[in-house]
Amino acid sequence: MKHPGTRMIGVTISITDKAKITLDRQAAERGLSSSFWAGQIFDMGFAAVCAREKSMPISDGDLDALVGATLLLTARDQWDAGAIADMLGVPEATVLKVLEGWKTYRRGQA
């Protein structure tokens, strides 16, 4: 995910035909380009690897939370509090508080 003032550098990777088909499907389901979705997937995995290098214990639950946070932050222009609440099974008011917290946090990072 791009932060203000961060210079992006392209990287080329090779994946199998099957992985590309899955990547394209997942991106389409999210309304994203395959390239953007691949970048998000990289961000999630890279963050997990960096945490392990720092000897931070990473469990499956931690990775799930990291992935969720990454997607939440990068999809900020597409937030639909009602849909998120339905998917998580929590009240929409709770989701609105979380999203406002993220917005406040991101303003502090700018």
C-alpha positions in Angstrom: 0.0 0.0 0.0 1.3 3.4 -0.9 1.9 6.0 1.8 2.2 9.7 1.1 5.8 10.5 0.1 6.6 6.9 -0.6 8.3 6.2 -3.9 7.0 3.0 -5.6 9.4 0.7 -7.5 8.2 -2.0 -9.8 9.1 -5.7 -9.3 8.6 -8.5 -11.8 7.5 -12.0 -10.6 6.6 -15.2 -12.4 3.6 -17.3 -11.3 2.0 -20.4 -12.7 -0.9 -20.3 -15.1 -3.2 -21.7 -12.4 -2.1 -19.0 -9.9 -2.7 -16.3 -12.6 -6.2 -17.6 -13.2 -7.0 -17.5 -9.4 -5.4 -14.1 -9.1 -7.5 -12.7 -11.9 -10.7 -14.2 -10.4 -9.9 -12.9 -6.9 -9.1 -9.4 -8.3 -12.3 -9.3 -10.4 -14.4 -10.4 -7.4 -13.0 -7.4 -5.5 -13.3 -5.0 -8.4 -9.5 -4.5 -8.5 -6.9 -4.9 -11.2 -4.9 -8.1 -11.0 -1.7 -6.0 -10.6 -3.2 -4.1 -7.6 -4.5 -7.3 -6.0 -1.1 -8.9 -6.4 0.5 -5.9 -4.7 -1.9 -6.2 -1.8 -1.1 -9.9 -1.4 2.6 -9.1 -1.5 2.1 -6.4 1.2 0.3 -8.9 3.5 2.9 -11.7 3.1 5.8 -9.3 3.4 4.5 -7.7 6.6 4.1 -11.2 8.1 7.7 -12.2 7.1 9.1 -8.9 8.5 7.3 -9.5 11.8 8.8 -13.0 12.0 12.3 -11.5 11.4 11.7 -9.2 14.4 10.9 -12.4 16.4 7.3 -11.3 16.8 5.1 -14.4 17.3 2.8 -14.8 14.3 -0.1 -17.3 14.5 -2.8 -18.0 11.9 -5.0 -15.6 13.9 -2.4 -12.9 13.8 -1.9 -13.3 10.0 -5.7 -13.2 9.5 -5.8 -9.9 11.5 -2.9 -8.5 9.5 -4.5 -9.4 6.2 -7.8 -7.9 7.3 -6.1 -4.7 8.4 -4.1 -4.4 5.2 -7.3 -4.8 3.1 -9.2 -2.4 5.3 -6.5 0.3 4.9 -6.0 -0.1 1.2 -9.7 -0.3 0.4 -10.6 2.9 2.3 -12.3 4.5 -0.7 -14.6 1.5 -1.0 -15.7 1.1 2.6 -19.3 0.1 3.0 -20.0 -0.1 6.8 -23.2 -2.0 6.3 -21.6 -4.7 4.2 -18.6 -5.0 6.5 -20.9 -5.3 9.5 -22.9 -8.0 7.8 -19.8 -10.0 6.9 -18.4 -9.7 10.4 -21.7 -10.2 12.2 -21.4 -7.0 14.3 -23.5 -3.9 14.6 -22.9 -1.3 11.9 -22.2 1.3 14.6 -19.2 -0.8 15.7 -17.8 -0.8 12.2 -18.3 2.9 11.8 -16.2 3.5 15.0 -13.5 1.2 13.7 -13.4 3.0 10.3 -13.3 6.4 11.9 -10.4 5.2 14.1 -8.5 4.1 11.0 -9.2 7.5 9.3 -7.9 9.3 12.4 -4.8 7.0 12.5 -4.1 7.5 8.8 -4.4 11.3 9.2 -1.7 11.1 11.9 0.6 9.1 9.5 0.4 11.7 6.7 
